[in-house]
Amino acid sequence: MLKRWWIPAVLLLSIPWIGCKKSGGNETPNFFGDPPEVSEVSVTKERADSFNCSRFEDLCAAACLPNVDVSEIANIDLVTASARVVDPSPPDGNILVVVLRFLDPGAQITQVSLEMFDSGPIEVGTIPISDDSGNFTVPVHSGDAVANDGIFTRKFYFGTTTTDDAGNCIEKTDYQTLTYTYSTRTSSATIAPDAFLGFQFTVQGIDKKGNIATSDEIILPIQGTYRISQNNGNKCCPAPCPPTSTCTP
């Protein structure tokens, strides 16, 4: 779970100000300061297709059941969203949260908000996984490169609904090559692995006084996810286990 996966709800209260009219007309002062400034917004993706894992289940010793050799394969889009967000009102560092927002189509359209980070290449959460060696956790990074430079980033795997599964192959591969992984957001939309669906992204900056600034919309076509686990054949157990009809020598 991400340590700050929650997104604070910010309620803006619109208050009508009533006062005496003065000659010349004075503008109502902005008691809440200026909203954040959101610029240099970028939402891009790359196809991550190098996930090919093997998993061996040794069932002979425990139950005299045939050993299972499984291959796990995954192809998925890796999305990177970044934006420069600053608060022009003093004091500096008045930003409460920056979020990446998009509509998730499906049986019911939902609004998704993912927190973006300016904390640099550090752990923002963990994901529990298991492999042949046992259970362990993999650190999750946001994809941000430099802490406190005003550039907020969120890098995540954008999965789509499939009928198959690839286990922990993505997280295990990332851990072996990067020593960390990125979070995965799975859409409720079903998209074939060779098809695309456009998603509408915006970045919102919210300051501690409740001011909100929203970027222009960016449409990004997301490719359908491919995931599969396939059994490469059940291997027979050696003696003294009895032979079975579901294994191959």
N, C-alpha and C positions, 0 to 999 in steps of 0.2 A: 504494500500500500504506500502511496506517496504520502510524505509527511504533511504536505499542505495541499492535498488533493481537493479539499473543500474550497468553495468559492464564496466569499462573504456576500451576503445580500445587502445591497445598498439601496435605501429608500430615499428618493428625493421628494421633499415636501415643498410644494409651491404655495407661498404665503402672499396673499394680496396685501400690499402696504397702502394704508390710507392715511393721508395727512392733509395739512392745510396747503392750499395753492398759494404760491408766491409769484410775484411778478418776475418775469424773466424765465421761470420754469427751471427747476433743478432736477437732474437725473437721480433716480434712486441709487444709492451707493451699493456696490457689490460686496455684501458682507461675507460672502463665501469665497471670495477670491476668484481668480481665473481658473478655468478647467485645465487639465493636463494637455500637453501638446504631443500628438501622435504623428510620427513621420517615418520615412524610410521603411515602409511596410513591405515585407517580402514573404510570400508563401509559395514554396517550391516542393518538389518531390523527386525521388529517385526510386527505381525498382530494385528492391533487395531480393536477389534470387540465388544466393549462395548458401542457402540453408539445406544441408543434406546430412542427416545424422543416422547413426545406427544404435539400436538398443537391444541388449541381450538379457533375456529373462531366464535365469537358472531355476527351473522348477523341479529338476530331477532330485536334487538332494533333499528337498523338503517334502515332496509329495509323489515322487516317481512319475511326474507328468512330463511330457516332452518339452525340452527346452525350446524357447521361442526367440527367433532372430528377426527384429523389426527394423525397417527403414522408415525414417521420417523426413519429409520434404516439404518446404514452404517457400512460396514466392509472394511478396507483399510490398506495398508502397510504404516508403519511409518519408514522412512529411517534415519539413523544417519551416517554422514560422518565426519571423523576427521583426522587431520594430523598435525604433528609438522613442522612448517615452520620458518626458521631463515635465516637471511642474514649475511654471513660471512664477508662482506666488511663493513668497518666503514663508517659512524657512525652507531651505533646500531639503530634499529627501522626503517630500510630503506625499509621495505616491503610496497608496494603500495596496493596490493589486493591479496587475495587468493580465487580461485574459484573451484567449483566442476563442472566438465564438463561431458556430456554424449550425445550420439546420440539418438534422438527421432524418431523411425520409424513411418511410417504412409503413407498417400497418398504422402507426400513429406518429406524426411528425413531432420531434422533440428538439428543444434548443440545448445545445451542448456548449459548455464553457470549460476550457482547459487553462489552468494557470500557467503563465509564462514567467521565466526567472531571469534575474540579473545577478546570479550568485556564483558564476564561474563554473568550471568543470569539477563540481563536487557532488556528492551523493545527496539526492533529494528524497530517496525512499529505497525500498528493497522489494524484490519479488522472490517468493519461495519456490524452489524447483526441486526435482529429484532426478537422479540418474543412477547408473549401475553402482556408483560408489556410495550412494545414500542421499539424504536430504540436506540441502543447504540454501542459503539466500544469495541472490545476485544484486549488487548495487544498481540503482536506477539513476541515470543522469538526465538533465534537462536538455543538453546540447549547447548550453551557453558557454562561450569561450572565455570571456573576461568579466570578472566581477565588478559591479558598480561603475560600469562605463555608460550606463543609460540605454544599452541595447538589451532588450528582453527577448528571450528565445524559448521556444518549445519544439523539441524534436521528438516525434513519436511514430510508431508503426500504425498505419491506418488500415485495419482489417475490415473485411466485409463478410457477411454470413456465408458459411459453407456447410456442407453436410459431412465433411471429413475433418480430421484433426491431425496435427503434426506434433503433439505433445509439447515438450519444452525445447524443441530444436532451436528456435530463434534465440531464446535466452541462453541456452548452453553454448551455441556458436559464438554469440557476442561475448560471453564470459571468457571463452578460450582465446579470442582474438583481441578484445578490448579491455577485459577485466570488469566490464560493466555492460548494461543494456539500456534500452529506452522503453518507456511505457508503451502499451498497446491500447488503442481505442478501437473497438469493434462496432461498426455500424450495423443497424438492423436491416439495412438494404441488402438484398441478394443480387450480386453482380457476377456474371460469368468471368473466369480468369482472363479471357481475351476481350472483355467488354469494359466500357468506361461509363462513369456517372459524374456529372459536374456537381461539386459542392461549393457553397458560397461562404467565404471566410471574411470575418472582420476582426480587428483588434480593438479592444476597449481599455483605456486607462482610467482608473478611478482613484481620486485622491482622498485624503483622510477627512475632508470636509463634505464629501459626497458628490463632488463635481465629476462628471463623466464625459470623456471624449471618445468618439468612435471613428475609426478609419473608414476610408472608402472600401467597398466590397471587392474582393478578389475571388474569381471563379477558377477552381482547379479541378481538372478531371481525375478522378480516382479510379485506378484499375482494380478489377475484382481480384480477391485473394485466392491463391491456390495452396491448399493444405492436404496432406495425405499421409497416412501411416499404412504401410503394407508389410504383410508377413512374408518373409523369405523362405518359410518352410520350418516345420517343427522337427527338431532333431531328437532321435531316440535316446533314451537314457541307457547307460551301460548297466551290466549286471551288478548287483542282484535284482534290479528293477525288472519286472516282467515286461515283455514287448507289448506295444499297443498298435492299433490299426491307424492311428492318427499321426504317425511319425515316419521319418525316412532315415535309414541307417547313415 
